[in-house]
């Protein structure tokens, strides 16, 4: 089969690979759609995970079951499914608390195990979720949306709770917009997206969101003006500065992936005096089914985040070169 492989740190290629026999408890999945995430780039450069080279990247994917191992029940060839990529140990303290995303030995398809940027993928049956007739490119958004939902839960924005009146999200890239749209879906009245790129802000407004220029005087004047402020940029300075924009009693959510050695300066007195909540969120935590329910109810705004649907042979440059076109949002491999 054809696949993109990370051979070693910084080296990726498109080539042919034999998957080998179908292990017990697994299915052979014909990949129909797989999304590119910034984490994939971090994996390539050994900035995320254990540097398990060689490996096929891709942790956002969906497809059709081609074959099932003899001991697999509940699935059959032809079933349409999305993948939960996280592979927790199930026994460490975090796993026993239900925090499988914080597993001390967390593995994942596309990080430590071969993932979705291939024609075929071997996946444990317990990590599959049926998608009905949902289009595969939409189903491939379930993983990043599940990450967003984990963050919203940690920030206290869940179904059935009184929604925040307003929220601000820094970063009008695909994950920032997915976060903003999810806030709207959760009932937050006004959601503003901040970015320095005007065309991306225009796209955010097209999706029904408010736009603001990051670092502008107009945004600075809204100090203490947002019940929730979330960072989806991974830029330490943005995280540091967003504290001033959180309303008294509000929440700051660190969602973007900053460099491990990045540091910020925060006033403990301000957090104490203004009763602020500063929370972080990592990955997803077994919430693919909830993400699929939201995608099934979405009117198409989330699907608009997919800007590129490409054959596998055209995906490799997106791993090795940073896109310069601000119109580039979620890039997906979509099988013919």
N, C-alpha and C positions, 0 to 999 in steps of 0.2 A: 504494500500500500504506500501511498505518498504521504509525507508528513514533514512538518517543520520541526527541526530538532536543534536544541541548544547543545553543542558538542562540548564546549568548555566556556569559561568565563569570557563573555564578549564575542563569542563566535556562534553564529546561527547559520543553518543551511536548510535548503529544501531538498529532500532526497526520498529514497525508497527504503522501507523497513518491514521486516517480518515480525508480526506481533507474537507469533508462537501459539501454543495450544490455549484453549479456553479453560482457565482455572475453575475449580469448584467455587460455587457461590457468586460467580460473575456472569455478566452478559457481554456479548459482542455488540457494540453500538455503532451503527453507521451514523457518523456525525453529519448533521444537516445544517447547523449554524453554530458558530463559536465567536465570542466577542473578545476583542483585544482590550486589555486593562493595563494601566500603568504598572501594576504589580508584575506583569509579564516582563516588562523591561527591567525591573529591579531583579527578577529572577535571573535574567540573562547576564546581568552584571554582578551577580552574587551579593546583592544588597538585601535580599529577602529569601528566607528559607535556609536550608543547609548546603546549598550549592551542589545539589544532586545531579551532576552531569554524567552522561548525556541524559536529556529529558525532553519530552514533547511538551511544550507549554500549552496553556489554555485551560482556564478553570470556569469559564462562563459558556456552557454549551448544552445543546439539546440535539436529539436525534431519534432514529428509528432502530428498534432492537432487531438485530440480524439473526442472533442465535442466543440460546440460554444454556447454561450448564445443567447437567442432569439433576442436580439437587436444588435448582432454583424453582420456587413456586411464586405465583402471583404475577408473573410476567411471561410473555410469549413473543415469538417473532412477529414483527409488524406493529407492536406497541410503540406509541409516540411518547417520549419521556424527556424530562430535564434532569440535570445532574446536580447533586449537592457535592461539591468537591472536597469538603473537609473530611479528614480521616483522623479523628481523635483516638487516643489510646483507650478511653473509657474507664480507666482505673485510677488516674492521678487525682489529687485533691480537687482541682478545678473541674474535672469531668464529673466527679462524684457530687459536686454542687450544681451540676447542670450547666456549667460554663464551658461547654466543649470547645468553644472558639479560643479559649485561653489554655487549652491543654498544653502541658509542659513538653510534650513530645508530638505536637501537632504536625501531621503530614497533610498533603493535599494533591489531588489530581492537578497537573499542570505546574506543580512546584517540586514535589518529591517523587511523584508518580506520573507516568505519561498521561497527558491530558487531551484536550479537544482539537488542537490544530493538526488534525490528521483525518484521513478518510474513515478510519475505524478507531475505536477506543475500547479497551477492556475496563469495565466498571463493575464494582460490587453492586449486587442487586439492591441492597439496602440503602443505596445512595441515589436511587432513581425515583422520580415522581411523575405520574402520568399527566399529560397536558391536554388530553382531548383533541379537539380540532384547532387548537391555538397555532398560529403560524410559528414555525421554528425560530425565525429571527426574534420574534417577540418573546418566546419561551426562553431564549438565551439571555434575556434581560433579567430573568428571575434571580440569578446569583447576585449581581450588583444591587438589585432592589432589595434582596434579603439582607445584604449588608446595611443598607439604608434603614430598613425596618429595625434592625438590631440597635442602631444608633438612636432612633427615635424612641424606642422602648427605654433605653438607658436614660434618655433626656426627659422621660416622663410623659411622652406624647403617645398615648395608646388609645385604642378604640374604647369608647365608653367613658373616657375621662373628659373633663371640661377642657376644650382646646385653648391654646394660647391665642391671644388676640392678633399678634403679629410676630413675624420671624424674619431674620436676615441670614442669607447664605452667601458666604464668600466663595466665588468661583463659578463661572458660567460654562464650565466644561460639562461633559455628559454626566458625571457623577454628581456634580453640584446641582444641575438641573433636575436630575432624578430625585435628589434629596428635597429640592424645593417643591416639585410636583407631588411628592409623597406627603409633605406638610399640608399642601392644599387638600389632598385626599383625606387627610386626618381631620380636617375641619378648621385649620388655622385660617383666620379671615384674610389677612394680608401677608403675602410672602414676597420679600424683596431679594433680588439677586444682585450682588456687587461684583464687578469685574472692571478691568481696565480696557477691555476691547469692546468698542461700540457695536460692532456687528454681532457679537455674541449677546450683548445686552438686548439688541433688537430682536434676536431670536427668542430670548427669554420672554420678552414682552409679547411676542407672537404666541407663545404658549400660555398666556394669561397671567404672567408674573410681573411684578414691578421690577424696574431696573434702577441701579445706582452705580456711579463711578467710584471704584475703590480709591480711598485716600482723598476724595474730593471734600471741599469745604462744606458742600451741601450735606454730605453724609456725616461729617464730623459734628455738624449742628444737631444731629439726631442722637447725641450722647444720652445714654440711659433710656433709649427709645424702643428697644426690642425685647420682648419676653424671652425669645430664644435667638442666639447668634451662633451660627455653625460655620466652621472652616472646612472647605472642601478643596483647598489649594495645596496644603502641606507646606506652606511658607511660614516659618517661625514668626516673622515680623507681623504677619497678618493675625496670627493667633494672639500675639502679645497685645496688639492694638484693639482687637475686637472686644476685650473685656470692658472697655470704656463705653461700648455701645449697648451693653446688656442692662436692661431695666433692673431696678432694685427688686430683689427676690427672684431674678431671672436665672437663666441657664446658659452657659457657654459650652458648646459641644466641639471637641477636637475630633474631627472625622477624617481630614486629609492626612496623608502619610508624609510626615516630615523626615528629614535625615536623622538617623539615630543620634548623631552628636550635636544636633541643634538644641539651643537653649533659649528660654524667654525669661523676662523679668516681670514678676507679678507681685502686687502689694498684698500681703496676707491681711493687713488691716482692712483694705477695701473689700476683700472677700468676706471678712467677718462683719464689717459694719453694714454692708449692703446685702448681706445674707445671700451671696451668690453661690450657684452650683457650677462647678467646673468638672465636666465629665469627658471621658474618652470612650471610643468605640472601636473595636477591632473585628473585622470580618463578619461572618454570619453565624447564627447559632440555631441550626435545625429549623429555619423558618422559610424554606423554599415554598412549602404549600401555601403559606400566607401571601407570599410574593406572587405566586401564580393566581391566587384569587383576585388580587388587586389588578394584575395585568389583564385578567379576563373582564374586569369591570371598567377598565380604562377606555376612554372614548377615542384614543389614538394619539394622545399627546406624548406618552412615553415612547411609543413606537417611532415617533418623529425624531427621537434622539439618535437613531441609527442613520448615519450619513453615508456610509459606504457598505455595500454588500459585494464582496469580491470572491473570485475563485482562489483556492489555496495558493496557486502559483503566483498570485499578485499580492500576497500578504507580507512576504518577507521584508520589503523595504520599510514597512511600518514598525518592524522590530528594531531596525538598525538606523533609522533616521527619524528625527523628531519632526512631526508635521508642522509646516509653516502656515498653512491655510487655516484661519480661525473658523472656517465653516466645517472643518473636520471635527466630527463629534465621535460617536461610537462607531468604530470600524469592526466589521464582522466578516468572517469567512462564511460563505453560504454555498453549500453544495448545489450543483445543477440538478 
